[in-house]
Amino acid sequence: MKVNVIGGEMNSHEIDEYIKYVGKKYSGRQIKQLDITIDGDFVDLKCSFKDTDFQHAYRSADYLVNSMEKLNNAKQAEFSEKECHGI
């Protein structure tokens, strides 16, 4: 991952903490580049991702999830029993 610090200087520990933060926030996605813009006491984070292709989404009870692991056992069983239709 390429990291750019813009508008000031930041030590490696701070950079590592921001990398951990975006890693947790965007779990399951590969971050290609992280731009950290320092503006006084504030920091703006901008991420570019490697996986720009469409990711499969599962609709469950009127909300979307990108991973079956986020669903409870009953919903996982329900999805596994559904018949897939061709497009």
C-alpha positions in Angstrom: 0.0 0.0 0.0 1.3 3.4 -0.9 0.8 6.1 1.8 1.1 9.8 1.1 1.2 12.4 3.9 0.1 15.8 2.6 0.3 19.1 4.4 2.7 18.2 7.2 4.8 15.5 8.8 3.7 12.4 10.6 5.7 9.8 12.5 5.6 6.1 11.5 3.5 5.2 14.6 0.7 7.6 13.6 0.8 6.4 10.0 0.5 2.8 11.2 -2.5 3.7 13.4 -4.3 5.3 10.4 -3.5 2.2 8.3 -5.1 0.0 11.0 -8.1 2.3 11.1 -8.9 2.2 7.4 -8.1 -1.6 7.4 -10.8 -2.1 9.9 -13.2 0.3 8.3 -12.9 -1.3 4.9 -12.3 -4.9 5.9 -12.4 -7.3 3.0 -11.1 -4.7 0.5 -7.5 -4.2 -0.6 -6.4 -0.6 -0.2 -4.0 0.5 -3.0 -3.3 3.9 -1.8 -4.0 6.0 1.4 -3.7 9.8 1.3 -3.5 11.4 4.7 -4.1 15.2 4.5 -3.2 17.2 7.6 -5.2 20.3 8.1 -4.3 21.9 11.4 -5.7 19.6 14.2 -7.7 17.6 11.6 -6.8 14.8 9.3 -8.6 13.8 6.1 -8.2 10.2 4.9 -8.8 9.2 1.2 -8.5 5.6 0.1 -8.1 4.1 -3.4 -8.9 0.5 -3.7 -7.5 -2.4 -5.8 -10.8 -4.3 -6.0 -12.8 -1.8 -8.1 -14.9 -4.7 -9.6 -18.4 -5.3 -8.4 -18.7 -7.3 -5.3 -21.6 -9.7 -4.7 -24.2 -8.3 -2.3 -26.8 -10.4 -0.4 -30.1 -8.9 0.4 -31.5 -9.9 3.8 -34.5 -8.3 5.5 -34.2 -5.1 3.5 -30.5 -4.4 4.0 -27.5 -5.4 2.0 -24.4 -7.3 3.2 -21.3 -8.2 1.2 -20.5 -11.3 3.2 -22.6 -14.3 4.3 -20.5 -14.3 7.5 -22.4 -11.2 8.7 -25.7 -13.1 8.7 -26.9 -15.3 11.5 -27.2 -19.1 11.1 -30.9 -19.0 10.1 -30.3 -16.5 7.3 -27.2 -18.4 6.1 -29.3 -21.6 5.9 -32.1 -19.7 4.1 -29.6 -18.5 1.5 -28.0 -21.9 1.0 -31.5 -23.4 0.3 -32.5 -20.8 -2.3 -32.5 -21.8 -5.9 -30.3 -19.7 -8.1 -31.7 -18.5 -11.4 -29.6 -17.6 -14.4 -29.6 -14.2 -15.8 
